[in-house]
Amino acid sequence: MKNIDLDKLEKVSFEIEKGAFEPKELHCSACKKKMKPADMEVQLDDNIYIKLKVFECSSCHKQSLGLEEAKKLDKAMLFRRALSKDFKMERNLSFDGDNYTFRIPKEFTQGVSKRKIEIVPLGAKEFCAVVG
């Protein structure tokens, strides 16, 4: 591999257009034809399905995702992996009059500076909590 002197590289700048990661249309990388928006349901597990908005080529049927839909799929795959793990931890649940509370072990929150938590319902008695 050729060595590159990073100090001699020309500096460049660019702007990312608003909505660039949420495409309204895509073109097929194989056929170069305009792809059409479509809905797709992906089964990740016996009980986990996710609906995605994709772009599909009418010629070769190749499907592509925008960034936001790819993030949605990635999160669903993380949930699936978390639910399938045998590693679990029990905590006492307290009631403070309006809400239930529980403590999160400090090992799970190292490097977290914000004191916010995102709670995603997974079912009637299940949820996923994301700290930070």
Contacts in CASP RR format, 6 or more apart in sequence:
PFRMAT RR
TARGET T0000
AUTHOR 0000-0000-0000
METHOD contacts of the structure
MODEL  1
MKNIDLDKLEKVSFEIEKGAFEPKELHCSACKKKMKPADMEVQLDDNIYI
KLKVFECSSCHKQSLGLEEAKKLDKAMLFRRALSKDFKMERNLSFDGDNY
TFRIPKEFTQGVSKRKIEIVPLGAKEFCAVVG
21 66 0 8 1.000
21 67 0 8 1.000
21 68 0 8 1.000
22 66 0 8 1.000
22 67 0 8 1.000
22 68 0 8 1.000
23 55 0 8 1.000
23 66 0 8 1.000
25 34 0 8 1.000
25 35 0 8 1.000
25 55 0 8 1.000
26 34 0 8 1.000
26 35 0 8 1.000
26 55 0 8 1.000
26 64 0 8 1.000
26 66 0 8 1.000
27 33 0 8 1.000
27 34 0 8 1.000
27 35 0 8 1.000
28 34 0 8 1.000
28 35 0 8 1.000
28 57 0 8 1.000
28 59 0 8 1.000
28 60 0 8 1.000
28 62 0 8 1.000
28 64 0 8 1.000
29 62 0 8 1.000
29 64 0 8 1.000
30 57 0 8 1.000
30 60 0 8 1.000
30 62 0 8 1.000
31 57 0 8 1.000
31 59 0 8 1.000
31 60 0 8 1.000
31 62 0 8 1.000
33 57 0 8 1.000
33 58 0 8 1.000
33 59 0 8 1.000
35 55 0 8 1.000
35 56 0 8 1.000
35 57 0 8 1.000
35 58 0 8 1.000
35 62 0 8 1.000
35 64 0 8 1.000
36 55 0 8 1.000
36 56 0 8 1.000
36 58 0 8 1.000
37 53 0 8 1.000
37 54 0 8 1.000
37 55 0 8 1.000
37 56 0 8 1.000
38 53 0 8 1.000
38 54 0 8 1.000
38 55 0 8 1.000
38 56 0 8 1.000
38 63 0 8 1.000
39 51 0 8 1.000
39 52 0 8 1.000
39 53 0 8 1.000
39 54 0 8 1.000
40 51 0 8 1.000
40 52 0 8 1.000
40 53 0 8 1.000
40 54 0 8 1.000
40 56 0 8 1.000
40 63 0 8 1.000
41 49 0 8 1.000
41 50 0 8 1.000
41 51 0 8 1.000
41 52 0 8 1.000
42 49 0 8 1.000
42 50 0 8 1.000
42 51 0 8 1.000
42 52 0 8 1.000
42 73 0 8 1.000
42 76 0 8 1.000
43 49 0 8 1.000
44 50 0 8 1.000
44 76 0 8 1.000
44 77 0 8 1.000
44 80 0 8 1.000
45 80 0 8 1.000
45 83 0 8 1.000
45 84 0 8 1.000
48 76 0 8 1.000
48 79 0 8 1.000
48 80 0 8 1.000
48 83 0 8 1.000
50 72 0 8 1.000
50 73 0 8 1.000
50 76 0 8 1.000
52 65 0 8 1.000
52 69 0 8 1.000
52 72 0 8 1.000
52 73 0 8 1.000
53 69 0 8 1.000
54 63 0 8 1.000
54 64 0 8 1.000
54 65 0 8 1.000
54 69 0 8 1.000
55 63 0 8 1.000
55 64 0 8 1.000
55 65 0 8 1.000
55 66 0 8 1.000
56 62 0 8 1.000
56 63 0 8 1.000
57 63 0 8 1.000
65 73 0 8 1.000
79 120 0 8 1.000
79 122 0 8 1.000
79 128 0 8 1.000
82 128 0 8 1.000
83 122 0 8 1.000
89 105 0 8 1.000
91 102 0 8 1.000
91 103 0 8 1.000
91 104 0 8 1.000
92 102 0 8 1.000
92 103 0 8 1.000
93 100 0 8 1.000
93 101 0 8 1.000
93 102 0 8 1.000
94 100 0 8 1.000
94 101 0 8 1.000
94 102 0 8 1.000
95 101 0 8 1.000
104 129 0 8 1.000
104 131 0 8 1.000
108 131 0 8 1.000
109 131 0 8 1.000
112 131 0 8 1.000
112 132 0 8 1.000
113 132 0 8 1.000
114 131 0 8 1.000
114 132 0 8 1.000
116 131 0 8 1.000
116 132 0 8 1.000
117 129 0 8 1.000
117 130 0 8 1.000
117 131 0 8 1.000
117 132 0 8 1.000
118 129 0 8 1.000
118 130 0 8 1.000
118 131 0 8 1.000
118 132 0 8 1.000
119 127 0 8 1.000
119 128 0 8 1.000
119 129 0 8 1.000
119 130 0 8 1.000
120 127 0 8 1.000
120 128 0 8 1.000
120 129 0 8 1.000
120 130 0 8 1.000
121 127 0 8 1.000
122 128 0 8 1.000
END
